[in-house]
Amino acid sequence: MKLRGRGFAATLVVAGLAATGLLAGCGGGSSTATGTEASATVEGSGKIVASHDKVTNTEETVISTGQFPTGHDTDEESVSGTKPIKPCNLVTRKEAKAILGGTVKMEEHQQGPTCVYTSSGREITMAVMELPLKPLVSGARKSTPLTIRGHQAYCIRYETTSVVTGVGHGKILQVTGPCQADVRFVSAALPRIPH
């Protein structure tokens, strides 16, 4: 009985030593974030060696303000040098009301930029973008050619329907909503877009 007890105790001691060795070999080193010296474990030896590298949490990241060669941000400007077209200036509220009916709300969103016309649960979006027309038309699920005020246009379908037409300088006018309403918006907008 005593031998069995000593064997069991010896097994516990060996298991304890093995666990200590495993912990030391698994990155048991410690460091602090108060500027004191850090410790590191030498791989495979289980020994902890002092390091003279300071570890602190007082480092600051400095982000410098962007500098623009022209003195201002040009993200929304055309690479061709043409002035950006404000889409909400292309179709008036009165014209939109004649197309959509009801009380028309107009909002310009920065993405694009895009003008969003809403009335009686209907929504029309309009944007002038630098985008090639051909890939947009050829990539659509369906496209129907149209002529609006002498311009070649297309009623295209992706997830929703849009009417698109080229407006010069590598730009297109895209009006998204039901094609019948889109055609009327395009017709009202085209005379106001400089060619």
N, C-alpha and C positions, 0 to 999 in steps of 0.2 A: 504494500500500500504506500509506503514511503517512497519507493522508487518511482511508482506511478506519479506521485505528487511532485517529486523533483523533476521528472521528465516533463510534466505539464508546465511547471514553473520555468524550466529551461526553454520550452517552446514559446512561452509568453515573452521571455527576454529577447529571444532571437527575432520574434515577430515585431517587437517594439523597436529593436535596432534597425530592422529592415524598413519599417515605416519612417523612422527618422532619416535614414539614408535617402529614401524616396522623396521625402519632403525637401530635403536639402538639395537634391538633384533636380527638382522641378521649379527652379526659380524662387526658392525660399528667401532670396535676398530682399532687403527692405530699403526703402528710400523715404525721405520726407520732403515736404513741400515748403520748408521753412528756411532753407538756405544752409542746412547742416550737411555734413559729408554723407554721400550715399554709399551703400554697400552693394556688392555684387557677388554672385556665387560663381566660382570657377567650375566650369562644366566638367562633370565626371568625377571631381574630387570630393564634393560635398562640403568644401571649405568656403567660408565667407571671407572675402578680401576687401579691405577698405579702398574706396575710390576717392580721388581728390576732385572729382567733378561736382560742382554745386548744382543742386536741383532747386529751382525756385518757381513760384507762381507769380512773380512780379513782372514777367516779360509782357510787353505791350505790342500789339500789332498795329502798325501805322498804315493806313490806307490813304494814298495821296489822291487828290482831286484830279479827275481826268482833264487833260489839256487837248484842245481841239485846234488843229492847224489854222482853221478859218476864224477861230475865236468863238464859235458856237457849235452846238450839236447839230449834225446834218442827217440824222437817221431818217427823218421823214422827207428829206429833199431828194429830188430826182438826180440820178447820175448824169442825165443829159443836160442839166442846168435849168430845165423848165420849172416854173413855179408850181407848187402843189395846188391841186384843185380841191376846193372845199365842196364836198358832195352835197351838203345841205343847201348850198347856193344854187344848185342846178334845177331843182323843182320846188316851187313855192308851196306854202301850206294850202293856199287857195286851189292850186292845180292838183295837189294831192287829194284834197277834199272832193274835187270833181271826179277823181278816179276811184277813190275808196269809199266816199260817203262818210257821214258822221263827223265827229270831232277828231281832227288829226293831231297827233302828238309827234313832234320831230325831235330826235336826239342825235347828236354827232358822237360817235365812238372813236376813240383814238386809233384803234386797230384798223389799219387800212389807209387813211381814215374812212369810216363808213357812216352814212346817214341812215337812220332807222326811222321809218314812218309807220305809225300804228294807228288804227282806227277800227272800231267795231269788231275787235278780235282778229283783224287781219294785220299782217306785218309785211312790209316791203323794205329790203335793204338795198342801198346803192353805194357803189365804190368805183373810183377810177384808180386803176392799178397799172404798174409797169409789169406786163405779163404778155407773153406771146399768145396770140389768139388761136393759131392752128392746133397746138397740143391740147389746149383746153377743150376745143370742139371735138377733136378726134378721140380724146380720152373719155368723152361722155357716153353714158349708156344709150342715149338717144339724142340726135340733133336734127332740128328742122330749120332749113335756111329761110331767112326773111329779108326784106328790104325795108329799112326805116329811114325816111328822109334822105334817100339816095345812098345810104350806108348798108353794106352787107352785114347782116346780123344773124344770130342763131338763137333759137330757143333750145336750150340744152337741159338734160336731166342727169344729175348725179344722185344725191340723196333727195334733193329738192330741185325745182326747176328754176332756171335763170334765163335772162336774155343778155347776150354778150355781143359787143361790137367793137371794132377797132376805132380809136379816136385820134390816131397819129402819135408821133414821137415814141413809138413802142408801147403805147398805153391802150388799155381797154376800159370800156364802161361795162360794169356788170350790175344788173338789177335782179335781185332774187325774190321770188314770190310766184304767184300764178302767172303764166306767160302772157295772158291777155292784158293784165294790169301792168306787167313789166314793159310791154311794148309801148303803152301810153306814157309810162315814166321815161323811157328812153327817148321817145319822140319829143317830150317836153325838155329833156336835158340837153340833147345834142346841140341845139343852137347856142347854148351858153358855154360850150367847151371850146377853148381856142384851138384851132387846127394849125 
